[in-house]
Structures are given as structure tokens and as C-alpha cells.
Amino acid sequence: MAQEDNNVAQENAAQEQAQQPGFTIEKIYIKDASLEIPNAPQIFTDRTQPQVGIELSNFAQQIEAGVFEVAIKVTVTSKIADKTVFLVEVTQAGIFQIRNVPDENIELIVGITCPNILFPYARESVSDLVLRGGFQPVLLNPINFEALFAQQKQQQAEQADAAATH
């Protein structure tokens, strides 16, 4: 009798735990990386300080129930006048398991939390590729993904309003 009660208690505890919200990092990986130095070797003799431009985007897709792939793409372009010194693109991705979370919160997790986790890896990959290309490393400043997410939401709302008025 005591054994049965213990088994029932363990099953109830397991069910309660299964119903608890959960977030797990399954895998972090580089989905794509490239370095282009189109004007080498001549560009290495130019001592002019280059201008560096950075573009960042992120996206997410559901792989299966409760499992999402989230990726951030960082593009760094360095130019001297109209000559490209280097172009680096890194897509850093991760597979995340999100269980028993309300649907309205999943969008926040994949739009803010997951990119915040991935960004340091992307930052390191960009710096490493640039360094291996023979240049001074590019250190990306921290990104406020919460503000970026809010900005994307505002743009989507404005586009929806514009589409509705036409």
C-alpha cells in the first residue's frame, strides 16, 4: 500500500513537472559564415582608416511542437572610399525547446531571449573571421534585442495600418 502511494506521488510530481514552463538550449551552431576580401592583396597596403558598417537581422521558425530554430545574421562591411576592404557574414543559430509557455510569450522568447543568447557567439565568430583575414578584430557592441523587437513590432503594425487604408 505504501509502495502504491509512493508511485502515485512520483507520477503526480512527474506530471506537475511536465506542466511547468521550460526553456532549454538544445544546440548552438554556425549556420553560415563567409569572409570576402575582394581587393586583396592591394587593400593591405592602403593605410586609410576604413569605414565599417554593420547590419543585423534575426528570424525564427518552429521545427516541431515546442522546438524552435532561432538565428541571427550579422553582416559587417568595411570600405575605403568605394573599395570593399572585407565583407563578413555570420549566421549564428540555435535550437531551443520551449515547453508549456503561453503562445503570447513564445514570440518574446524567440525574438528577445534567444537572440540575446546567440549574440555573444556571433560576435566572437565575426571577430575571429576578421582576425583570420589579416585585419584588426571587429568588436560588435552589445545589442538591445528588446528595443529591436519593439521596433520590428511597431513597423509591422504601421505596415498593417498602411495596407488596411489602401
Residue frames relative to the residue before (quaternion, step in Angstrom):
aa qw qx qy qz dx dy dz
M 1.0000 0.0000 0.0000 0.0000 0.00 0.00 0.00
A 0.6659 0.4860 -0.3003 0.4797 3.59 0.92 -0.93
Q 0.6195 0.5432 -0.3384 0.4547 3.60 1.07 -0.73
E 0.6511 0.5116 -0.3124 0.4656 3.60 0.97 -0.86
D 0.6463 0.5118 -0.3206 0.4665 3.59 0.95 -0.86
N 0.6415 0.5234 -0.3122 0.4658 3.56 1.02 -0.84
N 0.6492 0.5116 -0.3105 0.4694 3.61 0.98 -0.86
V 0.6477 0.5089 -0.3141 0.4722 3.60 0.97 -0.89
A 0.6512 0.5124 -0.3130 0.4641 3.58 0.94 -0.88
Q 0.6536 0.5011 -0.3146 0.4720 3.62 0.98 -0.80
E 0.6442 0.5123 -0.3211 0.4684 3.60 0.99 -0.81
N 0.6513 0.5067 -0.3155 0.4686 3.59 0.96 -0.86
A 0.6451 0.5097 -0.3157 0.4737 3.59 0.98 -0.83
A 0.6481 0.5100 -0.3133 0.4708 3.60 0.97 -0.81
Q 0.6573 0.4975 -0.3126 0.4720 3.60 0.98 -0.81
E 0.6368 0.5181 -0.3273 0.4678 3.59 0.99 -0.80
Q 0.6584 0.5004 -0.3059 0.4717 3.55 0.96 -0.86
A 0.6365 0.5296 -0.3227 0.4585 3.60 1.04 -0.75
Q 0.6885 0.4709 -0.2734 0.4790 3.60 1.16 -0.59
Q 0.5249 0.6351 -0.4126 0.3885 3.61 1.25 -0.25
P 0.5428 -0.5889 0.4679 0.3736 3.59 -1.08 0.62
G 0.0278 -0.8140 0.5800 -0.0168 3.55 -1.04 0.79
F 0.0481 -0.7666 0.6403 0.0042 3.52 -1.16 0.76
T 0.0541 0.8055 -0.5833 0.0894 3.55 -0.68 1.13
I 0.3230 -0.6896 0.6095 0.2205 3.55 -1.11 0.76
E 0.2274 -0.7984 0.5463 0.1115 3.56 -0.53 1.18
K 0.7915 -0.1212 0.1433 0.5816 3.59 0.93 -0.93
I 0.0862 -0.7467 0.6559 0.0693 3.56 -1.14 0.72
Y 0.1170 0.8101 -0.5569 0.1412 3.57 -0.77 1.04
I 0.4678 -0.6074 0.5495 0.3321 3.53 -1.35 0.28
K 0.2665 -0.7792 0.5502 0.1381 3.55 -0.61 1.16
D 0.7885 -0.0670 0.0732 0.6070 3.58 1.07 -0.74
A 0.0768 0.7799 -0.6189 0.0525 3.57 -1.07 0.73
S 0.0960 0.7925 -0.5989 0.0631 3.54 -1.01 0.81
L 0.1139 -0.7472 0.6520 0.0605 3.51 -1.27 0.62
E 0.0245 -0.7870 0.6164 -0.0094 3.54 -0.84 1.04
I 0.0387 -0.7576 0.6516 0.0032 3.54 -1.01 0.92
P 0.1184 -0.8744 0.4654 0.0690 3.58 0.47 1.23
N 0.7593 0.3736 -0.2109 0.4893 3.61 1.10 -0.54
A 0.3574 0.7160 -0.5121 0.3120 3.57 1.16 0.57
P 0.6194 -0.1418 -0.7695 -0.0635 1.65 -2.12 1.28
Q 0.4648 0.7198 -0.4350 0.2768 3.62 1.23 -0.32
I 0.6241 0.5766 -0.3487 0.3956 3.59 0.99 -0.75
F 0.6201 0.5673 -0.3427 0.4198 3.60 1.15 -0.55
T 0.6639 0.4881 -0.3124 0.4727 3.62 1.20 -0.34
D 0.5720 0.5767 -0.3812 0.4415 3.62 1.25 -0.22
R 0.2289 -0.8121 0.5278 0.0981 3.59 -0.62 1.14
T 0.4126 0.7092 -0.4730 0.3209 3.60 1.27 0.12
Q 0.4860 -0.6575 0.4919 0.2992 3.56 -1.05 0.79
P 0.3256 -0.7720 0.5094 0.1965 3.62 -0.62 1.05
Q 0.4093 -0.6469 0.5820 0.2745 3.52 -1.35 0.38
V 0.1712 -0.7955 0.5771 0.0687 3.58 -0.86 0.98
G 0.0920 -0.7827 0.6151 0.0243 3.53 -0.91 1.02
I 0.1332 -0.7989 0.5850 0.0413 3.55 -0.99 0.86
E 0.0673 -0.7644 0.6409 0.0213 3.54 -1.00 0.94
L 0.0550 -0.7975 0.6008 -0.0044 3.54 -1.04 0.82
S 0.0822 0.7657 -0.6364 0.0445 3.54 -1.06 0.79
N 0.1178 -0.7833 0.6035 0.0918 3.54 -1.21 0.41
F 0.0328 -0.7851 0.6185 0.0055 3.53 -1.24 0.53
A 0.1478 -0.7774 0.6074 0.0702 3.52 -1.28 0.45
Q 0.0140 -0.7725 0.6343 0.0244 3.52 -1.23 0.56
Q 0.4232 -0.6817 0.5333 0.2682 3.50 -1.11 0.73
I 0.3049 -0.7634 0.5474 0.1568 3.57 -0.80 1.07
E 0.7409 -0.1453 0.1284 0.6430 3.53 1.03 -0.93
A 0.7452 -0.3806 0.2654 0.4789 3.58 -1.24 0.06
G 0.8572 0.0953 -0.0973 0.4967 3.56 -0.70 1.12
V 0.6903 0.4176 -0.2769 0.5220 3.61 1.24 0.08
F 0.0376 -0.8196 0.5694 -0.0509 3.55 -0.73 1.14
E 0.2465 -0.6906 0.6508 0.1970 3.50 -1.25 0.61
V 0.0457 -0.7690 0.6376 -0.0011 3.55 -0.87 1.02
A 0.0121 -0.8060 0.5913 -0.0248 3.56 -0.96 0.87
I 0.1394 -0.7397 0.6469 0.1222 3.52 -1.23 0.57
K 0.1938 -0.7693 0.6019 0.0911 3.53 -1.00 0.90
V 0.0843 -0.7817 0.6179 0.0074 3.54 -0.80 1.10
T 0.0560 -0.7740 0.6307 0.0074 3.55 -0.88 1.02
V 0.0531 -0.7823 0.6207 -0.0050 3.56 -0.76 1.08
T 0.0516 -0.7912 0.6092 -0.0162 3.54 -0.77 1.13
S 0.1004 -0.7779 0.6195 0.0308 3.55 -0.87 1.04
K 0.0089 0.8165 -0.5746 0.0550 3.57 -0.80 1.07
I 0.1544 -0.6971 0.6873 0.1335 3.46 -1.35 0.53
A 0.7925 -0.0972 -0.0251 0.6016 3.54 -0.40 1.31
D 0.7804 -0.2827 0.2122 0.5158 3.60 -0.63 -1.09
K 0.5524 0.6016 -0.3927 0.4228 3.59 1.29 0.15
T 0.3574 -0.7105 0.5648 0.2203 3.56 -0.94 0.91
V 0.3200 -0.7280 0.5783 0.1821 3.53 -0.83 1.08
F 0.7488 -0.2293 0.1527 0.6028 3.56 0.90 -1.01
L 0.1684 -0.7360 0.6470 0.1063 3.49 -1.35 0.43
V 0.0323 -0.7916 0.6097 -0.0247 3.57 -0.71 1.12
E 0.0048 -0.7676 0.6409 -0.0015 3.54 -1.00 0.90
V 0.0090 0.7773 -0.6277 0.0410 3.52 -0.90 1.01
T 0.0854 -0.7458 0.6579 0.0605 3.53 -0.98 0.92
Q 0.1106 -0.7908 0.6020 -0.0011 3.52 -0.44 1.32
A 0.0314 -0.8288 0.5576 -0.0335 3.56 -0.70 1.07
G 0.0772 -0.7781 0.6206 0.0589 3.48 -1.34 0.27
I 0.2935 -0.7030 0.6149 0.2039 3.51 -1.26 0.47
F 0.0593 -0.8132 0.5775 -0.0420 3.51 -0.70 1.18
Q 0.2476 -0.7394 0.6084 0.1479 3.54 -1.05 0.82
I 0.0198 -0.7834 0.6195 -0.0459 3.55 -0.76 1.12
R 0.0027 0.8332 -0.5484 0.0717 3.56 -0.39 1.26
N 0.8723 0.0873 -0.0775 0.4748 3.53 -1.21 0.77
V 0.4479 0.6309 -0.4822 0.4108 3.54 0.97 0.96
P 0.5287 -0.6302 0.4522 0.3447 3.62 -0.90 0.84
D 0.6253 -0.5903 0.3674 0.3543 3.57 -1.02 0.86
E 0.6599 0.5188 -0.3278 0.4335 3.61 0.94 -0.82
N 0.6729 0.4822 -0.3000 0.4739 3.62 1.16 -0.44
I 0.5483 0.6231 -0.4015 0.3871 3.59 1.15 -0.49
E 0.6358 0.5379 -0.3299 0.4445 3.58 0.96 -0.84
L 0.6452 0.5078 -0.3139 0.4767 3.59 1.04 -0.77
I 0.6529 0.5196 -0.3168 0.4509 3.58 0.96 -0.84
V 0.7348 0.4068 -0.2483 0.4826 3.61 0.80 -0.96
G 0.6975 0.4688 -0.2777 0.4654 3.61 1.18 -0.43
I 0.7833 0.2766 -0.1448 0.5375 3.59 1.17 -0.51
T 0.7331 0.4439 -0.2563 0.4471 3.59 0.59 -1.16
C 0.7021 0.4743 -0.2847 0.4483 3.60 0.74 -1.01
P 0.6626 0.4778 -0.3356 0.4691 3.67 0.85 -0.75
N 0.6082 0.5465 -0.3522 0.4553 3.59 1.10 -0.65
I 0.6476 0.5005 -0.3110 0.4830 3.59 1.08 -0.69
L 0.7114 0.4812 -0.2568 0.4431 3.59 0.94 -0.91
F 0.5820 0.6565 -0.3709 0.3045 3.58 1.01 -0.79
P 0.6575 0.5002 -0.3523 0.4397 3.68 0.79 -0.76
Y 0.6294 0.5206 -0.3361 0.4689 3.59 1.07 -0.66
A 0.6542 0.4979 -0.3105 0.4771 3.60 0.96 -0.85
R 0.6250 0.5491 -0.3269 0.4484 3.56 1.00 -0.85
E 0.6727 0.4879 -0.2869 0.4767 3.58 0.93 -0.90
S 0.6518 0.5219 -0.3172 0.4497 3.60 0.96 -0.83
V 0.6427 0.5120 -0.3209 0.4710 3.58 0.96 -0.86
S 0.6708 0.5053 -0.2972 0.4544 3.57 0.83 -0.99
D 0.6621 0.5169 -0.2973 0.4539 3.57 0.96 -0.91
L 0.6646 0.5010 -0.3103 0.4593 3.60 0.90 -0.89
V 0.6571 0.5043 -0.3134 0.4646 3.58 0.93 -0.88
L 0.6480 0.5179 -0.3066 0.4667 3.59 0.97 -0.85
R 0.6751 0.4867 -0.2865 0.4746 3.58 0.95 -0.89
G 0.6291 0.5304 -0.3238 0.4669 3.57 1.24 -0.45
G 0.5970 -0.6031 0.3498 0.3970 3.57 1.29 -0.05
F 0.6095 0.5489 -0.3470 0.4547 3.59 1.25 0.27
Q 0.6164 -0.4857 0.4416 0.4349 3.53 -1.34 0.10
P 0.5367 -0.6466 0.4176 0.3456 3.62 -0.92 0.80
V 0.3277 -0.6928 0.6062 0.2125 3.53 -1.20 0.63
L 0.1291 -0.7887 0.5987 0.0539 3.56 -0.68 1.11
L 0.2883 -0.7782 0.5385 0.1459 3.54 -0.43 1.23
N 0.4402 -0.6754 0.5263 0.2703 3.55 -1.00 0.85
P 0.6170 -0.5379 0.4026 0.4098 3.59 -1.14 0.48
I 0.2832 -0.7470 0.5840 0.1438 3.54 -1.16 0.71
N 0.3147 -0.7156 0.5914 0.1978 3.55 -1.03 0.85
F 0.1924 -0.8255 0.5220 0.0944 3.59 0.02 1.29
E 0.5685 0.5766 -0.3919 0.4368 3.58 1.16 -0.42
A 0.6685 0.4732 -0.2898 0.4951 3.60 0.94 -0.89
L 0.6324 0.5321 -0.3242 0.4603 3.59 1.00 -0.81
F 0.6447 0.5169 -0.3058 0.4729 3.58 1.01 -0.89
A 0.6576 0.5043 -0.3075 0.4676 3.60 0.93 -0.90
Q 0.6414 0.5218 -0.3171 0.4645 3.58 1.02 -0.81
Q 0.6465 0.5096 -0.3188 0.4698 3.61 0.96 -0.84
K 0.6452 0.5207 -0.3148 0.4621 3.59 0.98 -0.86
Q 0.6502 0.5124 -0.3138 0.4650 3.58 0.98 -0.85
Q 0.6516 0.5084 -0.3148 0.4668 3.59 0.96 -0.85
Q 0.6412 0.5167 -0.3234 0.4661 3.60 1.00 -0.82
A 0.6518 0.5095 -0.3136 0.4660 3.59 0.98 -0.83
E 0.6557 0.5082 -0.3076 0.4660 3.58 0.99 -0.84
Q 0.6449 0.5091 -0.3145 0.4754 3.58 1.04 -0.79
A 0.6432 0.5118 -0.3168 0.4732 3.58 1.02 -0.80
D 0.6429 0.5093 -0.3187 0.4750 3.60 1.01 -0.78
A 0.6574 0.5077 -0.3037 0.4667 3.57 0.97 -0.88
A 0.6550 0.5016 -0.3058 0.4753 3.58 0.99 -0.79
A 0.6653 0.5101 -0.3036 0.4528 3.58 1.02 -0.77
T 0.6872 0.4776 -0.2909 0.4638 3.63 1.08 -0.61
H 0.6557 0.5009 -0.3163 0.4680 3.60 1.23 -0.28
